[in-house]
Amino acid sequence: MGNKIVHFEIPVQDTERMSRFYSELFGWKFAKAPMEGMEYWLISTAGDGSLGGGMYRKMQETDKPRFYMQVENIDEHTERFKKAGGTVIVEKQEVPGTGFTVIGADPEGNAIGLFQPTAPPPQQQSTATNNAAPQGSSASRRSSSPSSSSSSSSKRKSSKAKTTNNKKKKRKSARSSKKKK
């Protein structure tokens, strides 16, 4: 089975205007995330189990939308990525309490993120504040467009993700107990 997309990001010039646009067009919900030195919004697309994302104010004119693929071993996948012709743009970095990311460009210059969770990603809820990992991925590293070289050292807090993850574990445990009876 292939690797699944677990997060997407949309860089924009005007976050207020674009959050209204996507909300009115698709019914997406937005929640401004507390990011030091960066304007970042979490996106909930369709509620439980749906792909969540983020939107941030462009740091470089060359910033383009990107998606993150979940991998089991980020170091091995980074090597596979390079051998296949990809170029690493942002080396492995930790998203505190969530996992690790690497951002690169495919052979045609499209940005791709690799994501290795440190724990199973929390189940997405119907509000944007509970999106799946990697929450705040752009905020925890420098701008990651293929031609970017600026940096941002913002780190994101993950207490909500941990709380959601604990709730998921309890539900899974309860389901397992019912099946055994």
Secondary structure, 3 states (H helix, E strand, C coil): CCCCEEEEEEEECCHHHHHHHHHHHHCCEEEEECCCCCCEEEEECCCCCCCEEEEEECCCCCCCCEEEEECCCHHHHHHHHHHCCCEEEEEEEEECCCEEEEEEECCCCCEEEEEEECCCCCCCCCCHHHCCCCCCCCCCCCCCCCCCCCCCCCCCCCHHHHHHHHHHHHHHHHHHHHHHC
